Amino acid sequence: MTETTRAVIAEGAGGPEVLRVVSRPRPEPGPGQLLIEVRAAGVNRPDVMQRQGNYPPPPGASEVFGLELAGVVAALGEGVEGFAPGDRVMGLVHSGAYADWAVLDAAIAIPVPEGLSMAEAGAIPETFFTVWSNVFERAALQPGETLLIHGGTSGIGTTAIQLARARGSTVIVTAGSAEKCAAATKLGADHAINYRETDFVAAAREMTGGTGPDVILDMVGGPYLQRNIELLAPDGRISQIAFQQGSKAELDLLPLLMKRGTLTASTLRARPVSMKAKLARALTENVVPLLAEGRVKPPIDSTYPLAEVAAAHARMDGGQHIGKIVLLMNGEA
Ligand SMILES: NC(=O)c1ccc[n+]([C@@H]2O[C@H](COP(=O)([O-])OP(=O)(O)OC[C@H]3O[C@@H](n4cnc5c(N)ncnc54)[C@H](OP(=O)(O)O)[C@@H]3O)[C@@H](O)[C@H]2O)c1
């Protein structure tokens, strides 16, 4: 076990060129934590926002990038039960996944099912925790209902398509190109709308026989806020997880009232370990079996060695990716 770890930090705020791979002391697992030899870490849009200086790590979290990882348990902190050195696990961290070594709260660690590669496992936690929490818990999507996902080929979108289909919902997505629409339908979406060519409100209304979707998962915000309310089905729920076109808009909320609609919004990173642990248990029960059976699988857009982290971020900045971008460490192929 080396005493140091490679770790990715940013020198200032800006483009991918501000990212640096530096050497740091290997972290020590505290009570209830696992020391992980990291094999894979997913790249997420919030990492890009952190690099740009718009999403600082929560108080107490390190400046090392990375919100999700998969790896091998190397040592146990005090009081940890149920895990042993050598176990393959995946999980969420407040920060620190872009590194050779990281610590992970055992309560949030999920065993990696056989048949999943480390690259796939490292691409799971951030989007699966987010989608489970926002679509299935907060917005309470039910089998037989219709879900509209904006950003259908994002890491979040590709996860939401597969989970909603596997649980018996109809899925409509919006995406910004014909290629992305085709990828979304290949993953299981029933309908895909190229929002650059087609008005998504009119199209989704027609696809739902005039009723509108029961749940809308939105990461766009701005002008979409009013349009989502306009489109939503009676008793529908809108789950807001980001504002890529801005968090400010003048809204007429009367249609939301008339439809008895719900607007919910949340962010995952700053939530306490106890809440993430509850989500980990729900995922273990409801989603790990789907992963183990191969019914759900994170689509991997591309992988990069840790040393090429700037290229991985440039790929995300370019916006052409479909599914997840993953960093690989420790010789993982
Ligand atoms: N609240 C939470 O807890 C939470 C947790 C994780 C992620 N998120 C948010 O969820 C979003 C997706 O994250 P990710 O890691 O999956 O990112 P990602 O793979 O980079 O996906 C971003 C998607 O947004 C679409 N998009 C980008 N700019 C847009 C614009 N101006 N208008 C409409 N669509 C636009 C892109 O699709 P097109 O090319 O089709 O436009 C792309 O598919 C991010 O905004 C992230 O911050 C929130």
The ligand as a Gaussian input file, in Angstrom:
#p B3LYP/6-31G(d) Opt

LIG

0 1
 N      -29.641000      17.792000      -8.123000
 C      -28.817000      16.789000      -8.050000
 O      -28.739000      16.099000      -7.039000
 C      -27.956000      16.446000      -9.230000
 C      -27.061000      15.354000      -9.172000
 C      -26.312000      15.044000     -10.318000
 C      -26.446000      15.818000     -11.480000
 N      -27.295000      16.876000     -11.482000
 C      -27.462000      17.706000     -12.686000
 O      -28.040000      16.898000     -13.682000
 C      -27.591000      17.344000     -14.976000
 C      -27.051000      16.165000     -15.741000
 O      -25.830000      15.740000     -15.160000
 P      -24.921000      14.709000     -15.946000
 O      -23.712000      14.488000     -15.126000
 O      -25.761000      13.573000     -16.359000
 O      -24.520000      15.641000     -17.179000
 P      -24.268000      15.427000     -18.718000
 O      -24.098000      13.966000     -19.035000
 O      -23.203000      16.353000     -19.114000
 O      -25.623000      15.906000     -19.382000
 C      -26.051000      17.217000     -19.517000
 C      -27.220000      17.184000     -20.523000
 O      -27.865000      18.426000     -20.553000
 C      -28.247000      18.725000     -21.871000
 N      -28.048000      20.164000     -21.994000
 C      -26.907000      20.834000     -21.812000
 N      -27.108000      22.153000     -21.969000
 C      -28.404000      22.302000     -22.246000
 C      -29.214000      23.424000     -22.509000
 N      -28.725000      24.664000     -22.507000
 N      -30.531000      23.217000     -22.767000
 C      -31.038000      21.965000     -22.771000
 N      -30.301000      20.867000     -22.510000
 C      -29.006000      21.036000     -22.264000
 C      -27.348000      17.944000     -22.796000
 O      -28.139000      17.321000     -23.764000
 P      -28.411000      17.901000     -25.234000
 O      -27.134000      17.863000     -25.998000
 O      -29.409000      16.924000     -25.704000
 O      -28.915000      19.283000     -25.031000
 C      -26.787000      16.845000     -21.908000
 O      -27.351000      15.576000     -22.222000
 C      -26.558000      18.427000     -14.728000
 O      -27.171000      19.667000     -14.912000
 C      -26.160000      18.205000     -13.282000
 O      -25.721000      19.392000     -12.674000
 C      -28.051000      17.196000     -10.396000

